[in-house]
Amino acid sequence: MIELHAFTEKEFIPFSLRSVREYATNMTRSGDWDAAAALSDATDLFQRLLPAGLHTPGHHFFAIRNQATSEFLGDAWILMDRLQKSAFIYDLHILPHRRNQGHASHALHAIETFARAQGLSVIQLHVFGHNQAAQKLYGKLGFTASRITMVKNL
């Protein structure tokens, strides 16, 4: 099993660097952004979403750890909207060498438990079209598509 631990300032720095870099890569891979500006664009977006960094109201950042050993397995970034009674998972990351071992499923269940405890009734997330593994996982856990954007490159 896993546990969610609130980030410290020290944990936020490597998370933010990884999250920005991976988002830029995914936006480029999806064809939405030009590779030359992607890192800059992702950095700008991250700063707009999190003007106070770790302390931006409504945003929660968690280290995902093995409950028995405290081993770091990954991290999660969640926005809680109490007015809408919803949570939005901005980022769920499991270390590459720890993937396909059930950790993401356990993390999502822990996020659901956290959201319910906050009085929320809906969890949303975005998944890139090229990330078939994530789509399959989310489908197994009861997530359904609310919107689909399709692209054809000319």
C-alpha positions in Angstrom: 0.0 0.0 0.0 1.0 3.6 -0.4 0.6 6.8 1.6 0.3 10.4 0.5 2.6 12.9 2.3 2.3 16.7 1.9 5.3 18.1 0.1 8.0 20.1 1.9 9.6 23.1 0.1 12.6 20.8 -0.6 10.4 18.3 -2.4 8.6 20.9 -4.4 11.7 22.0 -6.3 12.5 18.7 -8.1 8.8 18.1 -8.6 8.3 21.4 -10.4 11.3 20.9 -12.6 10.2 17.4 -13.6 6.5 18.4 -14.1 7.4 21.4 -16.3 9.8 19.4 -18.4 7.4 16.5 -18.9 4.5 18.8 -19.7 6.6 20.5 -22.3 7.5 17.2 -23.8 3.9 16.0 -23.9 2.6 19.2 -25.4 5.2 18.9 -28.1 4.5 15.2 -28.7 0.8 15.9 -29.0 1.5 18.6 -31.6 0.1 21.4 -29.6 3.4 23.3 -29.0 6.5 23.9 -31.0 9.5 22.2 -29.5 11.7 25.3 -29.5 9.3 27.2 -27.2 7.7 24.3 -25.2 9.9 24.5 -22.1 9.5 28.3 -21.9 5.7 28.0 -22.4 5.4 25.2 -19.8 7.4 27.3 -17.3 5.1 30.3 -17.9 2.0 28.2 -17.5 3.3 26.6 -14.3 4.1 30.1 -12.9 0.6 31.4 -13.8 -1.1 28.3 -12.2 1.0 28.5 -9.1 1.9 32.1 -8.4 2.8 31.2 -4.8 4.4 27.9 -5.7 3.8 25.2 -3.1 1.6 27.6 -1.1 -0.8 28.5 -3.9 -4.3 28.3 -2.3 -6.4 25.2 -3.3 -3.4 23.3 -4.7 -2.1 20.2 -2.9 1.2 18.4 -3.6 1.9 15.0 -2.3 4.8 12.6 -2.2 3.6 9.1 -2.9 5.4 6.7 -0.6 5.4 3.0 0.2 3.6 2.7 3.5 5.9 0.0 4.9 9.3 1.3 3.8 8.6 5.1 3.2 10.3 4.6 -0.2 9.5 7.5 -2.6 7.4 6.2 -5.5 6.2 9.3 -7.2 4.1 12.4 -6.6 0.8 14.1 -7.3 -0.6 17.6 -7.8 -4.2 18.2 -7.1 -6.4 21.3 -7.2 -9.4 21.2 -4.8 -12.4 23.4 -5.8 -14.7 23.4 -2.7 -17.4 25.5 -4.5 -17.7 22.9 -7.3 -17.0 20.0 -4.9 -14.4 18.8 -7.3 -10.8 17.9 -7.5 -8.6 18.1 -10.6 -5.4 16.0 -10.8 -2.9 18.1 -12.6 -0.1 15.6 -12.3 0.3 12.0 -11.2 3.8 10.7 -11.6 5.2 7.3 -10.7 8.9 6.8 -11.0 9.7 4.8 -14.2 11.2 1.9 -12.5 8.2 1.6 -10.2 5.5 1.6 -12.9 3.3 -1.4 -13.7 3.3 -2.5 -10.1 -0.1 -1.0 -9.0 1.3 2.1 -7.4 -0.7 4.5 -9.6 -3.9 2.7 -8.9 -3.2 2.8 -5.1 -2.3 6.5 -5.4 -5.6 7.2 -7.2 -7.5 5.4 -4.5 -5.7 7.5 -1.8 -6.5 10.7 -3.7 -10.2 9.6 -3.9 -10.1 9.0 -0.1 -8.5 12.5 0.4 -11.0 14.2 -1.8 -14.0 12.5 -0.1 -12.6 13.6 3.3 -12.6 17.2 1.9 -16.3 16.8 1.0 -15.7 16.6 -2.7 -17.7 14.4 -5.1 -15.9 14.5 -8.4 -12.3 14.0 -9.6 -11.2 15.1 -13.0 -8.0 14.8 -14.9 -6.5 15.3 -18.3 -4.7 12.6 -20.2 -2.8 13.0 -23.4 -4.1 11.0 -26.4 -0.7 9.3 -26.9 -0.7 8.0 -23.3 -2.6 4.8 -23.9 -1.3 3.2 -20.7 -2.7 6.0 -18.6 -6.0 5.9 -20.5 -6.4 2.2 -19.8 -5.6 2.6 -16.1 -8.1 5.5 -15.7 -10.8 3.5 -17.5 -10.2 0.5 -15.2 -10.7 2.8 -12.2 -14.0 4.2 -13.4 -12.9 7.4 -15.1 -14.9 8.2 -18.3 -14.2 10.7 -21.1 -16.0 14.1 -20.7 -14.4 15.7 -23.8 -12.3 14.4 -26.6 -10.3 16.7 -28.9 -9.1 15.1 -32.1 -6.4 16.3 -34.4 -5.4 15.6 -38.0 -2.0 16.9 -39.0 -1.8 18.1 -42.6 
